[in-house]
Amino acid sequence: MDTIDSSDVRRRIQAVHDTMYVLSGKWKISILASLCFGVKRFSEILRDVDGISGKVLSRELKDMEMNLLIKRTVLNTHPVTIQYEITEYCDMLIPIIHNLSEWGIKHRKKIIER
Amino acid sequence: MDTIDSSDVRRRIQAVHDTMYVLSGKWKISILASLCFGVKRFSEILRDVDGISGKVLSRELKDMEMNLLIKRTVLNTHPVTIQYEITEYCDMLIPIIHNLSEWGIKHRKKIIER
């Protein structure tokens, strides 16, 4: 990274903080990671994200919808189907989540080798 | 992202969790973000990371050194100088942190426009 003045360094570090705040909490990034692999129904997200309860998942989905991270679509099927997807606004997060996953896989190997 | 079977989705989500665990806590990612801009002394990191105290910074640096995230070098100057840098192992985190920063800057604009 090019050398830049300290006020810009602080602004960029604050921006990292802002993103981490949006992605904070135990479940948000796992839900986003699940939706990185495509449009999903509630039950599919529940299956993907180890350890989350239905009650917590519905609260998190409401919060993420309010924060423009995900989009909820109600399909006119019988019975009604509700599906969730990452909003266009959040597309930029997909490579971040992909990189986080890659690093995590390498990190786990490294820790096991120690 | 290509469609992949659900056990691999869960493995990748777990890997995202592992990375977020390593980067968790209020300060780690900000300290890494500061070091993304080059080798730094203790006082420089303290200036970069808004709100952190000297005591907390030294504890975090010890923990990050133990987890192979950063390297501490003692220079034979008068007085002695100690500098910190990101380990090669962590180089892959730099683009992640850079993307987190970019997204945070856009997110802040979006929230202000709402």
gemmi code that builds the backbone of each chain (N, CA, C; Angstrom):
import gemmi

chains = {
    "A": [
        ("MET", (0.836, -1.198, 0.000), (0.000, 0.000, 0.000), (0.876, 1.255, 0.000)),
        ("ASP", (0.453, 2.244, -0.820), (1.243, 3.479, -0.947), (1.234, 4.229, 0.402)),
        ("THR", (2.314, 5.069, 0.670), (2.356, 5.770, 1.953), (1.391, 6.951, 1.859)),
        ("ILE", (0.506, 7.101, 2.840), (-0.475, 8.192, 2.788), (-0.474, 8.883, 4.145)),
        ("ASP", (-1.057, 10.135, 4.229), (-0.872, 10.865, 5.471), (-1.737, 10.289, 6.576)),
        ("SER", (-1.370, 10.592, 7.820), (-1.942, 9.865, 8.960), (-3.437, 10.136, 9.111)),
        ("SER", (-3.913, 11.307, 8.677), (-5.365, 11.544, 8.845), (-6.143, 10.622, 7.901)),
        ("ASP", (-5.560, 10.350, 6.723), (-6.249, 9.441, 5.784), (-6.167, 8.003, 6.306)),
        ("VAL", (-5.014, 7.665, 6.954), (-4.885, 6.328, 7.561), (-6.006, 6.172, 8.591)),
        ("ARG", (-6.213, 7.198, 9.441), (-7.233, 7.099, 10.492), (-8.626, 6.986, 9.885)),
        ("ARG", (-8.854, 7.727, 8.764), (-10.173, 7.684, 8.097), (-10.438, 6.275, 7.565)),
        ("ARG", (-9.381, 5.649, 7.007), (-9.543, 4.292, 6.443), (-9.721, 3.274, 7.564)),
        ("ILE", (-9.026, 3.458, 8.669), (-9.187, 2.527, 9.792), (-10.593, 2.670, 10.362)),
        ("GLN", (-11.089, 3.905, 10.433), (-12.472, 4.130, 10.900), (-13.455, 3.416, 9.954)),
        ("ALA", (-13.155, 3.466, 8.667), (-14.049, 2.823, 7.684), (-14.057, 1.304, 7.884)),
        ("VAL", (-12.886, 0.732, 8.235), (-12.820, -0.715, 8.524), (-13.704, -1.003, 9.730)),
        ("HIS", (-13.634, -0.123, 10.731), (-14.459, -0.257, 11.935), (-15.943, -0.246, 11.561)),
        ("ASP", (-16.315, 0.704, 10.663), (-17.732, 0.815, 10.256), (-18.214, -0.505, 9.652)),
        ("THR", (-17.376, -1.075, 8.762), (-17.776, -2.331, 8.109), (-17.877, -3.446, 9.143)),
        ("MET", (-16.882, -3.514, 10.037), (-16.904, -4.579, 11.051), (-18.119, -4.417, 11.955)),
        ("TYR", (-18.540, -3.150, 12.193), (-19.740, -2.909, 13.032), (-20.977, -3.484, 12.337)),
        ("VAL", (-21.060, -3.237, 10.993), (-22.204, -3.746, 10.222), (-22.197, -5.270, 10.229)),
        ("LEU", (-21.002, -5.856, 10.152), (-20.891, -7.322, 10.070), (-20.758, -7.956, 11.445)),
        ("SER", (-20.848, -7.117, 12.491), (-20.565, -7.647, 13.848), (-21.693, -8.542, 14.323)),
        ("GLY", (-21.444, -9.121, 15.491), (-22.443, -10.058, 16.000), (-22.049, -11.446, 15.509)),
        ("LYS", (-22.557, -12.417, 16.199), (-22.091, -13.787, 15.996), (-22.538, -14.356, 14.634)),
        ("TRP", (-23.666, -13.863, 14.093), (-24.270, -14.602, 12.976), (-24.258, -13.899, 11.614)),
        ("LYS", (-24.150, -12.552, 11.606), (-24.396, -11.823, 10.341), (-23.506, -12.320, 9.210)),
        ("ILE", (-22.196, -12.446, 9.496), (-21.298, -12.791, 8.401), (-21.542, -14.231, 7.930)),
        ("SER", (-21.998, -15.093, 8.844), (-22.291, -16.474, 8.421), (-23.530, -16.509, 7.545)),
        ("ILE", (-24.511, -15.683, 7.870), (-25.741, -15.617, 7.054), (-25.390, -15.068, 5.667)),
        ("LEU", (-24.567, -14.004, 5.650), (-24.128, -13.439, 4.357), (-23.338, -14.493, 3.576)),
        ("ALA", (-22.472, -15.235, 4.293), (-21.663, -16.274, 3.620), (-22.580, -17.330, 2.994)),
        ("SER", (-23.636, -17.674, 3.707), (-24.595, -18.648, 3.167), (-25.245, -18.081, 1.897)),
        ("LEU", (-25.605, -16.791, 1.935), (-26.290, -16.178, 0.782), (-25.318, -15.874, -0.357)),
        ("CYS", (-24.002, -15.950, -0.062), (-22.998, -15.784, -1.126), (-23.133, -16.905, -2.152)),
        ("PHE", (-23.730, -18.026, -1.704), (-23.823, -19.192, -2.599), (-25.167, -19.215, -3.317)),
        ("GLY", (-25.914, -18.120, -3.236), (-27.158, -18.028, -4.020), (-28.366, -17.696, -3.165)),
        ("VAL", (-29.505, -17.531, -3.856), (-30.774, -17.218, -3.183), (-31.149, -18.400, -2.290)),
        ("LYS", (-31.608, -18.089, -1.071), (-31.896, -19.200, -0.151), (-33.243, -18.974, 0.562)),
        ("ARG", (-33.898, -20.113, 0.917), (-35.065, -20.018, 1.789), (-34.606, -20.067, 3.244)),
        ("PHE", (-35.513, -19.725, 4.151), (-35.214, -19.680, 5.589), (-34.599, -21.010, 6.040)),
        ("SER", (-35.243, -22.110, 5.662), (-34.779, -23.435, 6.139), (-33.385, -23.765, 5.618)),
        ("GLU", (-33.052, -23.254, 4.423), (-31.724, -23.539, 3.852), (-30.647, -22.766, 4.600)),
        ("ILE", (-30.970, -21.531, 4.990), (-30.002, -20.736, 5.768), (-29.811, -21.382, 7.146)),
        ("LEU", (-30.926, -21.826, 7.710), (-30.895, -22.475, 9.031), (-29.974, -23.696, 8.993)),
        ("ARG", (-30.018, -24.445, 7.874), (-29.183, -25.650, 7.720), (-27.721, -25.261, 7.520)),
        ("ASP", (-27.492, -24.167, 6.788), (-26.106, -23.766, 6.480), (-25.349, -23.252, 7.701)),
        ("VAL", (-26.061, -22.518, 8.556), (-25.379, -21.811, 9.641), (-25.466, -22.628, 10.932)),
        ("ASP", (-24.363, -23.313, 11.225), (-24.293, -24.196, 12.401), (-24.660, -23.476, 13.687)),
        ("GLY", (-25.601, -24.038, 14.468), (-25.819, -23.537, 15.831), (-26.820, -22.405, 15.965)),
        ("ILE", (-27.323, -21.861, 14.853), (-28.274, -20.747, 14.998), (-29.691, -21.290, 15.180)),
        ("SER", (-30.488, -20.607, 16.026), (-31.872, -21.055, 16.233), (-32.791, -20.309, 15.259)),
        ("GLY", (-33.981, -20.841, 15.039), (-34.933, -20.198, 14.133), (-35.278, -18.794, 14.593)),
        ("LYS", (-35.459, -18.655, 15.912), (-35.845, -17.354, 16.486), (-34.758, -16.313, 16.210)),
        ("VAL", (-33.504, -16.706, 16.456), (-32.387, -15.762, 16.260), (-32.228, -15.446, 14.772)),
        ("LEU", (-32.379, -16.480, 13.918), (-32.228, -16.257, 12.478), (-33.267, -15.254, 11.978)),
        ("SER", (-34.509, -15.377, 12.431), (-35.523, -14.428, 11.896), (-35.247, -13.006, 12.389)),
        ("ARG", (-34.750, -12.867, 13.629), (-34.413, -11.520, 14.121), (-33.260, -10.939, 13.302)),
        ("GLU", (-32.223, -11.760, 13.037), (-31.052, -11.277, 12.284), (-31.456, -10.883, 10.855)),
        ("LEU", (-32.331, -11.705, 10.230), (-32.750, -11.415, 8.848), (-33.500, -10.090, 8.785)),
        ("LYS", (-34.355, -9.838, 9.799), (-35.101, -8.551, 9.831), (-34.123, -7.399, 9.913)),
        ("ASP", (-33.133, -7.523, 10.810), (-32.142, -6.461, 11.036), (-31.313, -6.232, 9.765)),
        ("MET", (-30.944, -7.317, 9.082), (-30.093, -7.201, 7.881), (-30.883, -6.591, 6.725)),
        ("GLU", (-32.200, -6.893, 6.704), (-33.055, -6.314, 5.658), (-33.149, -4.801, 5.879)),
        ("MET", (-33.323, -4.402, 7.147), (-33.431, -2.975, 7.501), (-32.140, -2.243, 7.146)),
        ("ASN", (-30.992, -2.938, 7.260), (-29.698, -2.312, 6.977), (-29.285, -2.465, 5.509)),
        ("LEU", (-30.283, -2.856, 4.653), (-30.060, -2.953, 3.194), (-29.005, -3.998, 2.826)),
        ("LEU", (-28.714, -4.959, 3.715), (-27.713, -6.001, 3.395), (-28.343, -7.124, 2.574)),
        ("ILE", (-29.632, -7.424, 2.880), (-30.304, -8.515, 2.162), (-31.677, -8.063, 1.687)),
        ("LYS", (-32.208, -8.831, 0.728), (-33.540, -8.543, 0.192), (-34.438, -9.760, 0.430)),
        ("ARG", (-35.648, -9.507, 0.854), (-36.609, -10.579, 1.143), (-37.686, -10.549, 0.056)),
        ("THR", (-37.934, -11.700, -0.589), (-38.947, -11.752, -1.654), (-39.994, -12.805, -1.297)),
        ("VAL", (-41.269, -12.408, -1.387), (-42.371, -13.345, -1.108), (-42.908, -13.853, -2.442)),
        ("LEU", (-42.873, -15.170, -2.648), (-43.328, -15.737, -3.923), (-44.768, -16.238, -3.760)),
        ("ASN", (-45.570, -15.981, -4.795), (-47.001, -16.298, -4.748), (-47.248, -17.791, -5.019)),
        ("THR", (-46.638, -18.638, -4.171), (-46.797, -20.096, -4.342), (-47.753, -20.603, -3.265)),
        ("HIS", (-48.134, -21.847, -3.363), (-49.027, -22.443, -2.357), (-48.303, -23.620, -1.704)),
        ("PRO", (-47.827, -23.623, -0.445), (-47.930, -22.408, 0.369), (-46.952, -21.330, -0.099)),
        ("VAL", (-47.100, -20.135, 0.458), (-46.236, -18.994, 0.097), (-44.780, -19.364, 0.363)),
        ("THR", (-43.853, -18.965, -0.537), (-42.414, -19.187, -0.300), (-41.739, -17.832, -0.090)),
        ("ILE", (-40.835, -17.758, 0.891), (-40.086, -16.527, 1.135), (-38.614, -16.834, 0.893)),
        ("GLN", (-37.988, -15.999, 0.033), (-36.562, -16.250, -0.189), (-35.737, -15.005, 0.079)),
        ("TYR", (-34.462, -15.232, 0.367), (-33.560, -14.137, 0.747), (-32.361, -14.114, -0.188)),
        ("GLU", (-31.890, -12.908, -0.506), (-30.665, -12.787, -1.314), (-29.909, -11.545, -0.883)),
        ("ILE", (-28.617, -11.541, -1.271), (-27.764, -10.390, -0.951), (-28.166, -9.237, -1.870)),
        ("THR", (-28.255, -8.039, -1.330), (-28.605, -6.887, -2.175), (-27.416, -6.489, -3.042)),
        ("GLU", (-27.730, -5.795, -4.114), (-26.679, -5.328, -5.023), (-25.640, -4.504, -4.257)),
        ("TYR", (-26.184, -3.740, -3.291), (-25.358, -2.851, -2.456), (-24.280, -3.674, -1.746)),
        ("CYS", (-24.571, -4.923, -1.496), (-23.655, -5.762, -0.702), (-22.781, -6.660, -1.573)),
        ("ASP", (-22.979, -6.560, -2.903), (-22.193, -7.422, -3.786), (-20.701, -7.357, -3.500)),
        ("MET", (-20.239, -6.135, -3.127), (-18.805, -5.939, -2.885), (-18.306, -6.778, -1.707)),
        ("LEU", (-19.260, -7.199, -0.847), (-18.852, -7.981, 0.327), (-18.513, -9.426, -0.056)),
        ("ILE", (-19.039, -9.867, -1.214), (-18.868, -11.279, -1.584), (-17.375, -11.636, -1.710)),
        ("PRO", (-16.554, -10.842, -2.453), (-15.126, -11.195, -2.497), (-14.464, -11.116, -1.125)),
        ("ILE", (-14.933, -10.200, -0.275), (-14.370, -10.099, 1.078), (-14.654, -11.401, 1.832)),
        ("ILE", (-15.896, -11.855, 1.758), (-16.284, -13.069, 2.492), (-15.550, -14.279, 1.911)),
        ("HIS", (-15.392, -14.278, 0.598), (-14.664, -15.371, -0.050), (-13.216, -15.398, 0.449)),
        ("ASN", (-12.584, -14.206, 0.538), (-11.199, -14.129, 1.030), (-11.107, -14.524, 2.496)),
        ("LEU", (-12.101, -14.115, 3.283), (-12.113, -14.490, 4.704), (-12.153, -16.015, 4.828)),
        ("SER", (-12.934, -16.631, 3.923), (-13.067, -18.087, 3.967), (-11.743, -18.761, 3.600)),
        ("GLU", (-11.109, -18.260, 2.531), (-9.822, -18.824, 2.103), (-8.790, -18.731, 3.220)),
        ("TRP", (-8.722, -17.546, 3.845), (-7.729, -17.333, 4.905), (-8.017, -18.258, 6.086)),
        ("GLY", (-9.316, -18.438, 6.388), (-9.709, -19.296, 7.512), (-9.307, -20.736, 7.281)),
        ("ILE", (-9.442, -21.197, 6.029), (-9.070, -22.588, 5.704), (-7.560, -22.753, 5.883)),
        ("LYS", (-6.767, -21.760, 5.417), (-5.288, -21.824, 5.562), (-4.908, -21.729, 7.033)),
        ("HIS", (-5.619, -20.841, 7.752), (-5.291, -20.631, 9.171), (-5.499, -21.915, 9.956)),
        ("ARG", (-6.595, -22.632, 9.659), (-6.910, -23.868, 10.392), (-5.784, -24.893, 10.147)),
        ("LYS", (-5.316, -24.968, 8.865), (-4.222, -25.914, 8.538), (-2.981, -25.537, 9.327)),
        ("LYS", (-2.689, -24.228, 9.366), (-1.459, -23.726, 10.015), (-1.493, -24.082, 11.504)),
        ("ILE", (-2.664, -23.846, 12.120), (-2.781, -24.080, 13.567), (-2.622, -25.578, 13.842)),
        ("ILE", (-3.196, -26.424, 12.943), (-3.117, -27.881, 13.154), (-1.668, -28.343, 13.000)),
        ("GLU", (-0.923, -27.728, 12.046), (0.476, -28.123, 11.812), (1.387, -27.741, 12.980)),
        ("ARG", (1.009, -26.685, 13.771), (1.932, -26.131, 14.814), (2.335, -27.190, 15.823)),
    ],
    "B": [
        ("MET", (-20.696, -17.004, -7.470), (-20.012, -18.176, -6.904), (-20.679, -19.447, -7.423)),
        ("ASP", (-19.888, -20.455, -7.836), (-20.439, -21.688, -8.431), (-21.253, -22.439, -7.359)),
        ("THR", (-22.297, -23.275, -7.827), (-23.114, -23.979, -6.823), (-22.288, -25.156, -6.306)),
        ("ILE", (-22.196, -25.321, -4.985), (-21.379, -26.383, -4.412), (-22.208, -27.077, -3.332)),
        ("ASP", (-21.845, -28.297, -2.912), (-22.750, -29.043, -2.037), (-22.740, -28.451, -0.637)),
        ("SER", (-23.801, -28.757, 0.111), (-24.048, -28.014, 1.359), (-22.966, -28.285, 2.402)),
        ("SER", (-22.325, -29.464, 2.360), (-21.287, -29.691, 3.402), (-20.092, -28.777, 3.131)),
        ("ASP", (-19.824, -28.509, 1.831), (-18.703, -27.604, 1.528), (-19.085, -26.169, 1.884)),
        ("VAL", (-20.372, -25.819, 1.685), (-20.848, -24.480, 2.079), (-20.618, -24.317, 3.585)),
        ("ARG", (-20.981, -25.363, 4.365), (-20.836, -25.249, 5.824), (-19.368, -25.144, 6.218)),
        ("ARG", (-18.492, -25.879, 5.494), (-17.054, -25.840, 5.783), (-16.531, -24.423, 5.522)),
        ("ARG", (-16.999, -23.818, 4.417), (-16.513, -22.470, 4.075), (-17.054, -21.433, 5.065)),
        ("ILE", (-18.291, -21.619, 5.507), (-18.860, -20.677, 6.481), (-18.101, -20.809, 7.798)),
        ("GLN", (-17.765, -22.049, 8.182), (-16.983, -22.266, 9.399), (-15.626, -21.564, 9.268)),
        ("ALA", (-15.044, -21.605, 8.064), (-13.738, -20.971, 7.848), (-13.854, -19.449, 7.995)),
        ("VAL", (-14.990, -18.885, 7.546), (-15.209, -17.435, 7.722), (-15.266, -17.131, 9.215)),
        ("HIS", (-15.940, -18.008, 9.962), (-16.023, -17.865, 11.420), (-14.640, -17.876, 12.044)),
        ("ASP", (-13.789, -18.830, 11.582), (-12.431, -18.939, 12.136), (-11.684, -17.624, 11.958)),
        ("THR", (-11.780, -17.059, 10.737), (-11.067, -15.808, 10.470), (-11.623, -14.693, 11.340)),
        ("MET", (-12.973, -14.627, 11.420), (-13.566, -13.542, 12.223), (-13.176, -13.700, 13.684)),
        ("TYR", (-13.000, -14.953, 14.143), (-12.577, -15.191, 15.540), (-11.176, -14.613, 15.759)),
        ("VAL", (-10.279, -14.883, 14.756), (-8.899, -14.380, 14.859), (-8.911, -12.855, 14.854)),
        ("LEU", (-9.797, -12.271, 14.046), (-9.834, -10.808, 13.910), (-10.792, -10.169, 14.900)),
        ("SER", (-11.361, -10.993, 15.777), (-12.426, -10.462, 16.659), (-11.844, -9.569, 17.739)),
        ("GLY", (-12.754, -8.999, 18.500), (-12.279, -8.056, 19.503), (-12.282, -6.679, 18.870)),
        ("LYS", (-12.330, -5.690, 19.726), (-12.553, -4.316, 19.274), (-11.365, -3.769, 18.477)),
        ("TRP", (-10.129, -4.263, 18.741), (-8.968, -3.528, 18.248), (-8.133, -4.233, 17.177)),
        ("LYS", (-8.239, -5.570, 17.087), (-7.253, -6.298, 16.257), (-7.241, -5.814, 14.822)),
        ("ILE", (-8.433, -5.698, 14.245), (-8.465, -5.363, 12.817), (-7.982, -3.922, 12.593)),
        ("SER", (-8.186, -3.057, 13.575), (-7.699, -1.672, 13.424), (-6.186, -1.635, 13.511)),
        ("ILE", (-5.624, -2.466, 14.389), (-4.159, -2.522, 14.509), (-3.581, -3.074, 13.210)),
        ("LEU", (-4.201, -4.146, 12.683), (-3.743, -4.705, 11.402), (-3.871, -3.654, 10.300)),
        ("ALA", (-4.987, -2.915, 10.316), (-5.208, -1.890, 9.283), (-4.099, -0.842, 9.358)),
        ("SER", (-3.722, -0.487, 10.577), (-2.629, 0.491, 10.742), (-1.339, -0.073, 10.150)),
        ("LEU", (-1.083, -1.358, 10.409), (0.166, -1.977, 9.928), (0.115, -2.283, 8.432)),
        ("CYS", (-1.097, -2.218, 7.854), (-1.217, -2.399, 6.398), (-0.470, -1.282, 5.670)),
        ("PHE", (-0.292, -0.160, 6.382), (0.337, 1.005, 5.734), (1.837, 1.035, 6.000)),
        ("GLY", (2.373, -0.065, 6.525), (3.837, -0.155, 6.683), (4.253, -0.477, 8.106)),
        ("VAL", (5.570, -0.644, 8.289), (6.138, -0.957, 9.600), (5.879, 0.231, 10.530)),
        ("LYS", (5.499, -0.080, 11.773), (5.149, 1.034, 12.663), (5.767, 0.826, 14.052)),
        ("ARG", (6.041, 1.964, 14.739), (6.440, 1.875, 16.144), (5.173, 1.934, 17.002)),
        ("PHE", (5.325, 1.604, 18.280), (4.191, 1.566, 19.219), (3.424, 2.891, 19.193)),
        ("SER", (4.159, 3.989, 19.289), (3.506, 5.310, 19.367), (2.726, 5.636, 18.094)),
        ("GLU", (3.215, 5.131, 16.952), (2.523, 5.402, 15.680), (1.203, 4.638, 15.599)),
        ("ILE", (1.225, 3.396, 16.102), (-0.021, 2.603, 16.106), (-1.018, 3.256, 17.067)),
        ("LEU", (-0.501, 3.705, 18.209), (-1.350, 4.368, 19.223), (-2.051, 5.586, 18.619)),
        ("ARG", (-1.312, 6.333, 17.763), (-1.883, 7.531, 17.118), (-2.908, 7.143, 16.054)),
        ("ASP", (-2.627, 6.036, 15.347), (-3.523, 5.625, 14.242), (-4.869, 5.117, 14.737)),
        ("VAL", (-4.816, 4.380, 15.855), (-6.038, 3.679, 16.283), (-6.770, 4.499, 17.345)),
        ("ASP", (-7.818, 5.183, 16.890), (-8.610, 6.068, 17.747), (-9.117, 5.359, 19.004)),
        ("GLY", (-8.847, 5.917, 20.187), (-9.509, 5.445, 21.408), (-8.819, 4.321, 22.142)),
        ("ILE", (-7.753, 3.743, 21.573), (-7.102, 2.631, 22.277), (-6.101, 3.183, 23.302)),
        ("SER", (-5.985, 2.515, 24.459), (-5.023, 2.973, 25.478), (-3.708, 2.213, 25.288)),
        ("GLY", (-2.642, 2.755, 25.872), (-1.319, 2.122, 25.751), (-1.319, 0.714, 26.331)),
        ("LYS", (-2.016, 0.593, 27.482), (-2.051, -0.707, 28.167), (-2.738, -1.765, 27.284)),
        ("VAL", (-3.880, -1.366, 26.692), (-4.641, -2.318, 25.851), (-3.844, -2.642, 24.590)),
        ("LEU", (-3.201, -1.620, 24.014), (-2.422, -1.850, 22.787), (-1.298, -2.854, 23.042)),
        ("SER", (-0.613, -2.717, 24.161), (0.519, -3.657, 24.377), (0.004, -5.071, 24.601)),
        ("ARG", (-1.153, -5.202, 25.248), (-1.720, -6.554, 25.443), (-2.133, -7.166, 24.099)),
        ("GLU", (-2.774, -6.346, 23.239), (-3.226, -6.830, 21.929), (-2.014, -7.237, 21.069)),
        ("LEU", (-0.952, -6.412, 21.109), (0.232, -6.699, 20.289), (0.864, -8.025, 20.714)),
        ("LYS", (0.899, -8.272, 22.033), (1.471, -9.549, 22.531), (0.639, -10.716, 21.982)),
        ("ASP", (-0.673, -10.575, 22.081), (-1.595, -11.639, 21.645), (-1.458, -11.886, 20.135)),
        ("MET", (-1.340, -10.797, 19.360), (-1.248, -10.926, 17.897), (0.080, -11.530, 17.489)),
        ("GLU", (1.125, -11.233, 18.287), (2.450, -11.810, 18.006), (2.380, -13.322, 18.240)),
        ("MET", (1.740, -13.701, 19.341), (1.613, -15.125, 19.692), (0.825, -15.879, 18.613)),
        ("ASN", (-0.145, -15.196, 17.990), (-0.992, -15.815, 16.957), (-0.403, -15.663, 15.560)),
        ("LEU", (0.898, -15.270, 15.496), (1.624, -15.175, 14.223), (1.025, -14.130, 13.279)),
        ("LEU", (0.253, -13.166, 13.796), (-0.329, -12.143, 12.911), (0.666, -11.024, 12.660)),
        ("ILE", (1.479, -10.718, 13.691), (2.455, -9.621, 13.534), (3.831, -10.062, 14.026)),
        ("LYS", (4.850, -9.301, 13.605), (6.231, -9.584, 14.013), (6.767, -8.369, 14.759)),
        ("ARG", (7.453, -8.605, 15.842), (8.029, -7.539, 16.663), (9.536, -7.567, 16.478)),
        ("THR", (10.151, -6.411, 16.125), (11.606, -6.366, 15.916), (12.196, -5.295, 16.832)),
        ("VAL", (13.253, -5.696, 17.572), (13.934, -4.749, 18.476), (15.174, -4.235, 17.748)),
        ("LEU", (15.285, -2.918, 17.557), (16.428, -2.346, 16.840), (17.455, -1.841, 17.851)),
        ("ASN", (18.717, -2.091, 17.554), (19.809, -1.778, 18.480), (20.163, -0.287, 18.413)),
        ("THR", (19.167, 0.573, 18.680), (19.395, 2.024, 18.635), (19.485, 2.546, 20.075)),
        ("HIS", (19.815, 3.792, 20.232), (19.909, 4.402, 21.573), (18.930, 5.580, 21.638)),
        ("PRO", (17.775, 5.556, 22.328), (17.332, 4.365, 23.036), (16.869, 3.271, 22.062)),
        ("VAL", (16.635, 2.072, 22.593), (16.182, 0.920, 21.778), (14.876, 1.297, 21.073)),
        ("THR", (14.721, 0.867, 19.789), (13.446, 1.095, 19.077), (12.794, -0.266, 18.828)),
        ("ILE", (11.486, -0.332, 19.035), (10.747, -1.570, 18.763), (9.742, -1.274, 17.656)),
        ("GLN", (9.784, -2.107, 16.612), (8.813, -1.874, 15.536), (8.019, -3.131, 15.238)),
        ("TYR", (6.833, -2.896, 14.692), (5.895, -3.988, 14.425), (5.542, -4.021, 12.950)),
        ("GLU", (5.344, -5.246, 12.437), (4.896, -5.359, 11.039), (4.031, -6.612, 10.895)),
        ("ILE", (3.268, -6.619, 9.796), (2.409, -7.774, 9.520), (3.290, -8.931, 9.051)),
        ("THR", (3.021, -10.129, 9.540), (3.823, -11.280, 9.107), (3.424, -11.675, 7.685)),
        ("GLU", (4.342, -12.377, 7.035), (4.069, -12.846, 5.674), (2.783, -13.674, 5.643)),
        ("TYR", (2.606, -14.443, 6.735), (1.435, -15.324, 6.890), (0.152, -14.508, 6.765)),
        ("CYS", (0.214, -13.239, 7.148), (-0.977, -12.394, 7.191), (-1.131, -11.517, 5.953)),
        ("ASP", (-0.147, -11.610, 5.044), (-0.212, -10.750, 3.857), (-1.563, -10.829, 3.150)),
        ("MET", (-2.157, -12.046, 3.156), (-3.435, -12.245, 2.453), (-4.553, -11.409, 3.070)),
        ("LEU", (-4.323, -10.982, 4.335), (-5.375, -10.194, 5.000), (-5.404, -8.757, 4.484)),
        ("ILE", (-4.272, -8.317, 3.903), (-4.191, -6.903, 3.497), (-5.285, -6.551, 2.476)),
        ("PRO", (-5.464, -7.355, 1.394), (-6.556, -6.997, 0.469), (-7.931, -7.074, 1.132)),
        ("ILE", (-8.084, -7.983, 2.103), (-9.370, -8.075, 2.809), (-9.613, -6.773, 3.564)),
        ("ILE", (-8.596, -6.310, 4.272), (-8.750, -5.099, 5.082), (-8.966, -3.894, 4.166)),
        ("HIS", (-8.263, -3.910, 3.041), (-8.420, -2.808, 2.076), (-9.874, -2.773, 1.571)),
        ("ASN", (-10.434, -3.969, 1.249), (-11.834, -4.039, 0.782), (-12.814, -3.638, 1.873)),
        ("LEU", (-12.517, -4.045, 3.110), (-13.385, -3.659, 4.234), (-13.426, -2.147, 4.352)),
        ("SER", (-12.256, -1.523, 4.129), (-12.178, -0.065, 4.230), (-12.990, 0.590, 3.106)),
        ("GLU", (-12.821, 0.083, 1.890), (-13.557, 0.650, 0.753), (-15.064, 0.555, 0.994)),
        ("TRP", (-15.492, -0.625, 1.450), (-16.930, -0.826, 1.665), (-17.448, 0.104, 2.772)),
        ("GLY", (-16.616, 0.268, 3.821), (-16.993, 1.137, 4.940), (-17.170, 2.582, 4.499)),
        ("ILE", (-16.276, 3.049, 3.600), (-16.372, 4.434, 3.104), (-17.674, 4.588, 2.303)),
        ("LYS", (-17.985, 3.609, 1.461), (-19.237, 3.671, 0.652), (-20.459, 3.571, 1.561)),
        ("HIS", (-20.347, 2.693, 2.581), (-21.482, 2.490, 3.490), (-21.815, 3.774, 4.232)),
        ("ARG", (-20.775, 4.486, 4.661), (-20.972, 5.733, 5.430), (-21.698, 6.759, 4.547)),
        ("LYS", (-21.273, 6.814, 3.250), (-21.926, 7.777, 2.316), (-23.399, 7.402, 2.153)),
        ("LYS", (-23.647, 6.078, 2.002), (-25.023, 5.579, 1.752), (-25.916, 5.937, 2.936)),
        ("ILE", (-25.384, 5.723, 4.156), (-26.182, 5.965, 5.369), (-26.468, 7.469, 5.477)),
        ("ILE", (-25.467, 8.309, 5.123), (-25.648, 9.773, 5.231), (-26.689, 10.237, 4.206)),
        ("GLU", (-26.679, 9.596, 2.986), (-27.636, 9.992, 1.931), (-29.074, 9.620, 2.290)),
        ("ARG", (-29.255, 8.582, 3.158), (-30.637, 8.048, 3.395), (-31.572, 9.111, 3.953)),
    ],
}
model = gemmi.Model(1)
for chain_id, residues in chains.items():
    chain = gemmi.Chain(chain_id)
    for i, (resn, *xyz) in enumerate(residues, 1):
        res = gemmi.Residue()
        res.name, res.seqid = resn, gemmi.SeqId(i, " ")
        for name, pos in zip(("N", "CA", "C"), xyz):
            atom = gemmi.Atom()
            atom.name, atom.element = name, gemmi.Element(name[0])
            atom.pos, atom.b_iso = gemmi.Position(*pos), 0.0
            res.add_atom(atom)
        chain.add_residue(res)
    model.add_chain(chain)
structure = gemmi.Structure()
structure.add_model(model)
structure.setup_entities()
